[in-house]
Amino acid sequence: MKKLIALFAVSAVASTSAVAAIAISGAASVSYDDNGASPSATSYDADLLFTGTAGSTTVTVGMDVDGLAPATTSATMATTIGPVTVSADMFNETSLVTDTGAGGQNSEGTAAQDTGVTISLDAPIGDATVGVDNSGNVTISGSWSGIALSHTSKSAGDTTTAAGSIAGMDVSVTNKAGATTWSLGTTVSGVALTLASSQKVTATFGLAGNTMVVTSVPAQAEVQPVAATAAVPGTWGIDAVKSYATIAISRSLTSGATLAATYNTLDDSLTLKASVAF
Protein backbone atom coordinates (compact mmCIF):
# COMPACT_ATOMS: atom_id res chain seq x y z
CA MET A 1 0.00 0.00 0.00
CA LYS A 2 2.86 2.41 0.89
CA LYS A 3 4.47 1.75 -2.51
CA LEU A 4 1.15 2.44 -4.21
CA ILE A 5 0.75 5.71 -2.30
CA ALA A 6 4.34 6.72 -3.13
CA LEU A 7 3.79 5.89 -6.81
CA PHE A 8 0.59 7.96 -6.84
CA ALA A 9 2.42 10.89 -5.21
CA VAL A 10 5.21 10.80 -7.79
CA SER A 11 2.65 10.60 -10.60
CA ALA A 12 0.73 13.55 -9.15
CA VAL A 13 3.89 15.67 -8.87
CA ALA A 14 4.87 14.81 -12.47
CA SER A 15 1.40 15.74 -13.71
CA THR A 16 1.46 19.03 -11.79
CA SER A 17 4.87 19.88 -13.21
CA ALA A 18 3.66 19.26 -16.76
CA VAL A 19 0.49 21.30 -16.32
CA ALA A 20 2.38 24.18 -14.70
CA ALA A 21 4.10 24.89 -18.03
CA ILE A 22 0.78 25.38 -19.83
CA ALA A 23 -1.20 28.63 -19.55
CA ILE A 24 -4.75 29.07 -20.77
CA SER A 25 -6.19 32.50 -21.56
CA GLY A 26 -9.13 33.68 -23.57
CA ALA A 27 -11.95 36.11 -24.10
CA ALA A 28 -15.71 35.95 -24.60
CA SER A 29 -18.40 38.49 -25.41
CA VAL A 30 -22.12 38.84 -26.07
CA SER A 31 -23.46 41.81 -28.09
CA TYR A 32 -26.83 43.31 -28.88
CA ASP A 33 -27.00 45.79 -31.77
CA ASP A 34 -30.20 47.67 -32.58
CA ASN A 35 -28.71 48.40 -36.06
CA GLY A 36 -30.49 51.74 -36.36
CA ALA A 37 -33.28 51.47 -38.93
CA SER A 38 -32.39 47.83 -39.73
CA PRO A 39 -33.57 44.81 -37.71
CA SER A 40 -31.73 44.33 -34.40
CA ALA A 41 -29.35 41.41 -33.94
CA THR A 42 -27.42 39.57 -31.25
CA SER A 43 -24.00 37.97 -31.61
CA TYR A 44 -21.40 36.25 -29.50
CA ASP A 45 -17.72 35.30 -29.63
CA ALA A 46 -15.44 33.06 -27.57
CA ASP A 47 -11.75 32.32 -28.07
CA LEU A 48 -9.09 30.38 -26.18
CA LEU A 49 -5.29 30.57 -26.34
CA PHE A 50 -3.11 27.73 -25.04
CA THR A 51 0.53 28.66 -24.33
CA GLY A 52 3.07 25.98 -23.49
CA THR A 53 6.55 26.89 -22.31
CA ALA A 54 9.65 24.73 -21.82
CA GLY A 55 12.82 26.70 -21.19
CA SER A 56 13.24 29.16 -24.06
CA THR A 57 10.73 27.36 -26.29
CA THR A 58 7.12 28.53 -26.55
CA VAL A 59 4.22 26.91 -28.37
CA THR A 60 0.86 28.68 -28.81
CA VAL A 61 -2.40 27.28 -30.16
CA GLY A 62 -5.43 29.53 -30.67
CA MET A 63 -9.00 28.26 -30.95
CA ASP A 64 -12.34 29.78 -31.90
CA VAL A 65 -14.83 27.88 -29.73
CA ASP A 66 -18.15 29.59 -30.48
CA GLY A 67 -18.87 27.86 -33.78
CA LEU A 68 -20.64 24.60 -34.54
CA ALA A 69 -17.32 22.82 -33.90
CA PRO A 70 -14.22 24.32 -32.24
CA ALA A 71 -11.76 25.47 -34.89
CA THR A 72 -8.02 26.10 -34.68
CA THR A 73 -7.08 29.67 -35.56
CA SER A 74 -3.30 29.63 -35.00
CA ALA A 75 -0.42 27.29 -34.17
CA THR A 76 3.10 28.61 -33.68
CA MET A 77 6.38 27.56 -32.09
CA ALA A 78 9.40 29.71 -31.28
CA THR A 79 12.73 28.78 -29.74
CA THR A 80 16.20 30.24 -29.35
CA ILE A 81 19.57 28.62 -29.85
CA GLY A 82 22.12 31.14 -28.65
CA PRO A 83 21.71 34.24 -30.85
CA VAL A 84 19.54 32.30 -33.34
CA THR A 85 15.74 32.41 -33.16
CA VAL A 86 13.64 29.80 -34.94
CA SER A 87 9.91 30.46 -35.34
CA ALA A 88 7.39 28.29 -37.14
CA ASP A 89 3.86 29.10 -38.30
CA MET A 90 2.26 25.66 -38.51
CA PHE A 91 -1.35 26.60 -39.27
CA ASN A 92 -2.73 26.98 -42.78
CA GLU A 93 -5.55 29.41 -42.05
CA THR A 94 -8.56 30.14 -44.22
CA SER A 95 -7.41 33.52 -45.48
CA LEU A 96 -10.24 34.01 -48.00
CA VAL A 97 -12.54 36.87 -46.96
CA THR A 98 -15.62 37.82 -48.98
CA ASP A 99 -16.81 40.88 -47.02
CA THR A 100 -16.44 43.69 -49.58
CA GLY A 101 -17.24 46.22 -46.86
CA ALA A 102 -13.90 45.54 -45.19
CA GLY A 103 -11.84 44.21 -48.08
CA GLY A 104 -9.94 40.94 -47.81
CA GLN A 105 -8.65 38.31 -50.20
CA ASN A 106 -10.79 37.17 -53.11
CA SER A 107 -8.66 34.04 -53.60
CA GLU A 108 -7.34 31.56 -51.06
CA GLY A 109 -3.68 31.62 -50.06
CA THR A 110 -1.64 28.44 -50.46
CA ALA A 111 -0.19 26.41 -47.60
CA ALA A 112 3.25 27.68 -48.58
CA GLN A 113 2.03 31.29 -48.24
CA ASP A 114 0.24 30.73 -44.93
CA THR A 115 2.83 28.57 -43.17
CA GLY A 116 6.60 28.49 -42.91
CA VAL A 117 9.70 28.61 -40.77
CA THR A 118 11.74 31.74 -40.14
CA ILE A 119 15.31 31.58 -38.89
CA SER A 120 16.84 34.83 -37.70
CA LEU A 121 20.13 35.88 -36.17
CA ASP A 122 20.47 38.97 -33.96
CA ALA A 123 23.86 40.35 -33.03
CA PRO A 124 24.49 43.46 -30.86
CA ILE A 125 26.95 45.92 -32.38
CA GLY A 126 27.51 48.92 -30.10
CA ASP A 127 24.12 50.47 -29.29
CA ALA A 128 22.44 48.77 -32.26
CA THR A 129 21.25 45.25 -32.99
CA VAL A 130 21.71 43.80 -36.46
CA GLY A 131 19.43 40.97 -37.51
CA VAL A 132 19.12 38.83 -40.61
CA ASP A 133 16.64 36.07 -41.46
CA ASN A 134 16.46 33.27 -44.00
CA SER A 135 14.42 35.46 -46.38
CA GLY A 136 17.36 37.83 -46.71
CA ASN A 137 15.72 40.63 -44.71
CA VAL A 138 18.22 42.70 -42.74
CA THR A 139 17.09 44.76 -39.75
CA ILE A 140 19.05 47.35 -37.78
CA SER A 141 17.40 48.53 -34.57
CA GLY A 142 18.24 50.37 -31.38
CA SER A 143 17.33 53.22 -29.06
CA TRP A 144 19.10 56.56 -29.02
CA SER A 145 18.19 59.53 -26.76
CA GLY A 146 14.87 57.87 -25.92
CA ILE A 147 13.90 57.35 -29.58
CA ALA A 148 13.51 53.75 -30.79
CA LEU A 149 14.61 53.35 -34.41
CA SER A 150 14.35 50.36 -36.74
CA HIS A 151 15.15 49.88 -40.42
CA THR A 152 14.42 46.68 -42.34
CA SER A 153 15.77 46.16 -45.84
CA LYS A 154 13.76 43.67 -47.91
CA SER A 155 12.80 43.01 -51.50
CA ALA A 156 9.14 44.00 -50.98
CA GLY A 157 10.16 47.50 -49.86
CA ASP A 158 12.24 48.88 -47.00
CA THR A 159 10.50 49.71 -43.72
CA THR A 160 11.73 52.36 -41.30
CA THR A 161 10.09 53.12 -37.96
CA ALA A 162 10.78 55.70 -35.26
CA ALA A 163 8.93 56.03 -31.96
CA GLY A 164 9.45 57.94 -28.75
CA SER A 165 8.25 60.64 -26.40
CA ILE A 166 9.04 64.25 -27.24
CA ALA A 167 8.00 67.02 -24.84
CA GLY A 168 5.30 64.82 -23.31
CA MET A 169 3.93 63.72 -26.69
CA ASP A 170 4.17 60.13 -27.97
CA VAL A 171 5.23 60.15 -31.61
CA SER A 172 5.36 57.20 -34.01
CA VAL A 173 6.40 57.39 -37.68
CA THR A 174 6.56 54.50 -40.18
CA ASN A 175 7.79 54.61 -43.76
CA LYS A 176 7.05 51.46 -45.73
CA ALA A 177 8.04 51.18 -49.38
CA GLY A 178 7.96 54.98 -49.68
CA ALA A 179 4.57 55.47 -47.96
CA THR A 180 4.65 57.26 -44.61
CA THR A 181 2.15 56.96 -41.76
CA TRP A 182 2.32 58.59 -38.32
CA SER A 183 0.47 58.97 -35.06
CA LEU A 184 0.61 61.49 -32.21
CA GLY A 185 -0.61 60.91 -28.68
CA THR A 186 -0.74 63.15 -25.63
CA THR A 187 -2.78 63.82 -22.51
CA VAL A 188 -4.48 67.17 -21.90
CA SER A 189 -6.33 67.77 -18.60
CA GLY A 190 -6.74 64.02 -18.08
CA VAL A 191 -7.97 63.41 -21.62
CA ALA A 192 -5.84 61.07 -23.78
CA LEU A 193 -5.80 62.32 -27.37
CA THR A 194 -4.57 60.41 -30.43
CA LEU A 195 -4.23 61.76 -33.98
CA ALA A 196 -3.21 59.56 -36.92
CA SER A 197 -2.07 60.43 -40.43
CA SER A 198 -5.34 58.91 -41.67
CA GLN A 199 -7.06 61.90 -39.93
CA LYS A 200 -8.60 59.57 -37.35
CA VAL A 201 -8.92 61.30 -33.95
CA THR A 202 -9.57 59.52 -30.64
CA ALA A 203 -10.22 61.04 -27.20
CA THR A 204 -10.33 58.86 -24.07
CA PHE A 205 -11.29 60.13 -20.63
CA GLY A 206 -12.93 59.06 -17.38
CA LEU A 207 -16.57 59.90 -16.74
CA ALA A 208 -18.14 59.20 -13.31
CA GLY A 209 -16.26 55.92 -12.90
CA ASN A 210 -16.71 54.96 -16.55
CA THR A 211 -14.34 55.20 -19.50
CA MET A 212 -15.59 57.12 -22.52
CA VAL A 213 -13.90 56.98 -25.93
CA VAL A 214 -14.92 59.41 -28.66
CA THR A 215 -13.60 58.60 -32.14
CA SER A 216 -13.85 60.59 -35.35
CA VAL A 217 -13.30 58.41 -38.42
CA PRO A 218 -12.57 60.09 -41.79
CA ALA A 219 -14.34 59.18 -45.01
CA GLN A 220 -13.10 56.10 -46.86
CA ALA A 221 -12.71 56.38 -50.60
CA GLU A 222 -13.60 53.44 -52.82
CA VAL A 223 -10.74 50.99 -53.31
CA GLN A 224 -10.61 48.97 -56.50
CA PRO A 225 -10.08 45.18 -56.31
CA VAL A 226 -6.70 43.70 -57.12
CA ALA A 227 -6.51 40.66 -59.39
CA ALA A 228 -4.77 37.55 -58.13
CA THR A 229 -1.47 36.30 -59.51
CA ALA A 230 0.23 32.94 -59.21
CA ALA A 231 2.30 34.22 -56.27
CA VAL A 232 -0.03 36.73 -54.59
CA PRO A 233 -3.75 36.30 -53.82
CA GLY A 234 -6.01 39.07 -55.09
CA THR A 235 -8.12 41.34 -52.89
CA TRP A 236 -11.73 42.47 -52.91
CA GLY A 237 -12.57 46.12 -53.43
CA ILE A 238 -13.70 48.34 -50.54
CA ASP A 239 -16.86 50.43 -50.80
CA ALA A 240 -16.75 54.16 -50.14
CA VAL A 241 -17.86 55.11 -46.61
CA LYS A 242 -18.84 58.55 -45.33
CA SER A 243 -17.07 60.03 -42.32
CA TYR A 244 -18.64 59.14 -38.99
CA ALA A 245 -18.09 59.22 -35.24
CA THR A 246 -18.48 56.69 -32.46
CA ILE A 247 -19.02 57.23 -28.74
CA ALA A 248 -18.25 54.25 -26.49
CA ILE A 249 -18.81 54.16 -22.73
CA SER A 250 -17.52 51.15 -20.78
CA ARG A 251 -17.50 50.13 -17.14
CA SER A 252 -15.87 47.24 -15.28
CA LEU A 253 -18.43 45.25 -13.27
CA THR A 254 -17.91 43.44 -9.97
CA SER A 255 -18.72 40.20 -11.81
CA GLY A 256 -15.41 40.52 -13.68
CA ALA A 257 -17.06 41.42 -16.96
CA THR A 258 -16.96 44.75 -18.80
CA LEU A 259 -20.16 46.36 -20.07
CA ALA A 260 -19.86 48.75 -23.03
CA ALA A 261 -22.36 50.83 -24.96
CA THR A 262 -21.32 52.20 -28.36
CA TYR A 263 -23.25 54.69 -30.50
CA ASN A 264 -22.35 54.96 -34.18
CA THR A 265 -23.45 57.97 -36.22
CA LEU A 266 -22.90 56.12 -39.53
CA ASP A 267 -26.12 54.09 -39.19
CA ASP A 268 -27.54 55.66 -36.01
CA SER A 269 -27.04 52.38 -34.17
CA LEU A 270 -26.47 51.49 -30.50
CA THR A 271 -24.53 48.38 -29.51
CA LEU A 272 -24.46 46.87 -26.01
CA LYS A 273 -21.61 44.44 -25.34
CA ALA A 274 -20.69 42.40 -22.28
CA SER A 275 -17.20 40.93 -22.45
CA VAL A 276 -14.67 39.17 -20.24
CA ALA A 277 -10.99 38.36 -20.67
CA PHE A 278 -9.06 35.85 -18.58
N, C-alpha and C positions, 0 to 999 in steps of 0.2 A: 504494500500500500504506500509506504514512504517513497519507494522508487517511482510509483505512478504519480504521486503528488509532485515530486521533484521534476519529473518529465513534463508534467502539465505546466509547472512554473516556468521552466526553461522555454517551453513552447509559447507561453503567454508573453514573456519578455521579448522573444524574437518577433512575435507578431506586432507588439507595441512599437518596437524599433522600426519595423518596416512601415507601419502606418504613419509614424511620426515624420517621415520624409515626404509625405503626400499632403498637400494643402488643397482644400476645396473652397472655391469662392463662386459667387454668382450674383444674379440680379433678376428681379421679376417686377412686372408692372401690370396694372389694369387701367384702361382709359375709357372715358365716355366723351364723345364728341358730338355736339348738337349740329355741326356742319352747316350752320347758318340756315339758308333757305332750303338746303338739301335734307334728306332724311337723316336722322341721327344714327349713330353707330357705336358699338362697343368693340374693344379689341384688347388683347393681352399678349404678353411676351415673357418668356422665362429662359434663362441661359445659365449654364454651369461651366466653370473652368477648373480643370484638374491640373495641378502643378506638382510634379515629382522632382525631388532634388537629391543628388548623390554627389557629394564633394563639389566640384566645379561644373558638374553636368546637370542641365535642367531640361525636363521634358514637359510640354504643355499640350493639353488636349481640350478643345472647346466643343461644347455641345449645345444645340438648340433643342430644348425639351418640351416646347409647347405645341408641337405639331402632332399629326396622327401617329408618327413614330419618331422617337428621338433621333436627331441627325447630327453627325459630326460636322463642325464648322472650321476646325483648324487642328493641326497636329505638327508640332515643331520640336526639334531637339537642338541644343546648343552646348558645346563643351570647349574647354580651353586646354591646350597643350603648350605650356610655356607661353611665348608671345603669340602663338597661333590660335585663332578662334575658328571652330568649325560649326556651322549652323545648317540645319536641314529643314526644309519645308516638305513635309511628307503627305500633305493632303491636296488632292486634286479637286478644288472647289468648283461648284457650278457658278461660273462667272458670267453667264448670259443673263442680262437684265432687259426686260421689255418695256419698262415704264418710261415712256417718252417724256413725261413731265420732269424727270430727274436725269435723263440721259442713261448711259450704260452701254454695254456691248450688245451688238446685234448679231454676233456670231460667237460660238463657244470657244474658249481658249483650250489649247491642247494640254495634255499632261506635262509635257516638257516645258510649257510656258507657266503652268501653275505650280509646279514642284521643282525641286533642285537642291543642290548643296553648294554653299558658299564657304570658301576657305580664305581667311584674311590674316594678314600679319601686321601688327602694330609695333612700331619701334619709337621710343622717345629720343628726340634729338634736340638738346637744349630745352627751351620752353615749348617746343612743338612736338606733336606726335605725327609720324608719317605711317600711313597704312596703305596696303595694296591687297587686292583680292584676286581670285582666280579668273574674274572677268576682265582684268586689266585696269580696273578703276583704281586711281591713286588719290588718296585723301590726305590733306595736311590740315591739322586742327590744333588749336591751343587757345589760351586766354591771356590777353595782354591788357594791363590797366583796367581790369574789370570788364573787358569786352571779349566775348567768346567768338572766335573766327573759325570758319571751316571752308575749305575749297576742295571740291572733288572733280577730278578730270576724268571724263568718260566719253565714249564715242557718241552717246545719245545727246550730248550737250553738257558743258561744264555747269556745276552748281556751286555758288558761293553764298554763304550765310554769315551774318553778323548779328549779335544780340547782346544787349547789356542795359544797364541803367545809367541814364545821363540826367543829372539835375533832378532826380526824383521821378523821371519818366522812363518806363520800360520801352525800349526800341528794338524792333526785329526787322531785318532786311534780308530778302532772299532774291538772288538773281539766278535763274535757271534757263539755260540755253538762250540768253539774251533778254528774257522777260523778267522784269523786276516786280516783286510784291513786297509790301511792308505793313507793319502794324505799330501803333503807338498806344501805350496804356499808362494811366496815371490816376491818382486819387485826389479828388477835390471835395473838401468838407464832408468826408466820409463816403463819397460817391465814387465808385470805381468806373472810370470811363475808358473805352477802347475804341480806336478808330483804325480801320483797315484801308488799304489802297483800293479795295473794291467799293469804297464809300459806305461800307456797313459800319454803323455806330451802335455801341452797346453801353448802357448805363446800369450798374448794379448797386443797390443800396438797401439798408435795413429799413423796415417799416413795421413798427409795433410788434416786434418779435418775429416778423416774417422777412423773407428775402424777396425783393422785387427786381426784376430784370426787364428793362425797356430796350427793345432792339428796333432800329430802323434799317430796313433792307432795301437796297437800291433796285431799280428795274433791271430785269434780265432780258437781254436781246435774244432773238431767235438764233440758235446754233444749228448749222446744217449738219446732217449725218456724214460720217466718214466711212467710205467703203472698206471692206476687209481685204487684206492681202494674205499671201501664203504664210507670212511671218507674224503679222499683227492683226488681231481681230478688229473688225469695224465697230463703230459706235452709232447709237441712235441719235437723232437730232433732239434738241431741247426747245420747247415752246417758249415764246416770249411771255414774260410775266411782269405785271405792273409793280411799281414800288409799293411796299406795305410796311406795317409796323406790328410788332407783337408786344404784349404786356403779360409777363408771367409772374405770379405770386406763389411762393412755396413756403411750407412750414414743416418742420420736423415734429412728428407726433411721439407721444410717450410709448406707443406701440412699437416703435422702431422704424415705422414707415415714414415716407415723406409724401405730403399731399400738395399737389400743384394745380393751379388754375391758370390757363393760358388763353388770352383773347387775341384773335388774329383779324386785322382789318381787311385782309385780302378777300376773305369770304364771309366776314362778319360772324365768325364761329367762336365758340367757347369750348375748351377741352379741359376736363377734369381727369387728373391722373394720380393714382396711388402707386408708389413704387418703393422697393426695398432693395438694398445691396448688402451682401454679407461676404 
